[in-house]
């Protein structure tokens, strides 16, 4: 019974930091294929129209980690499995 508890991965309810989720091995829905589509499309603006608590902030933080070039966070996810490259870019942090 104790081993079963060790194998379980908890959900990161209310957590909006992609790196926090990946570093702790929490369960989440892999939406990195959409990150790739957003990054490679020629669209100038994106409107994220989703209801409350549907992962908009987590998606934006995933984009931050992508543009910082933090490849280790994406190992095993769709974006890496498709052999896409992740390069780093200079990011301006506007968080307080």
Buried (B, 14 or more C-beta within 10 A) or exposed (E): EEEEEEEEEEEBEEBBBBBEBBEEEBEBEBBBBBBBEBBEEEEEEEEEEEEEEEBBBBBEBBBBBBBBBBBEBBEEBBBBEEEBEBEEEEEEEEEE
